[in-house]
């Protein structure tokens, strides 16, 4: 096909597209005469992106800390984008589902190995000084990570293990929200009083959490898996992918985070309290809460020993 023929074909298709919406295609094409040539820095908004790292102290390694966490949040956004495509799909094929599961797994694999940037990329002395300026903020308050959890599994699997027998599908969402596993990290164990860490988190996001919980109550990854035919649910490759995702998110990635936090918080120059003041040991270590997205894909023995060998 000649260049002119190809151009005529493209123009014809553009004309059909815009006329279908009762739009004048000539106005659309004329707009291109006034459009600036696209550049890499304009397309990804480089200048805006690089101006989002604002330090609270003069310690150089705080820049590493801020930038690393912002990268994490961008990766979380990509993960939610993949999960949303599953939630919005009808008649999901095994290949499509497995592809999305493995994409999410690769993101978490990358997040897991990236903790070396934190573990070996900051001065312990600097960290234990600039972290004092961060309280009561905490990675606990990652809104997107909570959405990933809600979008991955049934709500009952995110409830504090002490209360799971008292909550079912008829339980009001707000009551279930108050008994999520991570609520324990933001409450005084004896009095049940919420910390400032948790209060500010809920003030900012609670309504959005409740709405999201309702939407994904039957559209999460596990529900999507259960909507497949029995034959497709038995697909060994898909099951392997889902087990990999479950283990990666709830053990491998969590333990990489846990060990990094332990290294800095329990260092000689630091103390054993997180910036948010939470009991981070019991909140983070998988053996305590046994967070498992797809429990039916694991044996009884595997469930009982979840996280104990870490």
Secondary structure, DSSP 8 states (H G I E B T S, - for coil): --HHHHHHHHHHHHHHHHHTTT--HHHHHHHGGG-----HHHHTTHHHHHT----SSS-THHHHHHHHHHHHHHHHHHHHHHHHHHHT-SS--HHHHHHHHHHHHHHHHHHHHTHHHHHHSS-HHHHHHHGGGTTT--GGG-HHHHHHHHHHS-GGGGB-TTTGGG--TTS-HHHHHTTBGGGGGGB-TTT--B-HHHHHHHHHHHHHHHHHHHHTTTTSHHHHHHTS-HHHHT-HHHHHHHHHHHHIIIIIHHHHHHHHHHHHHTSTTS-S--TT---HHHHH-HHHH---S-GGGS-HHHHHTTTTT-
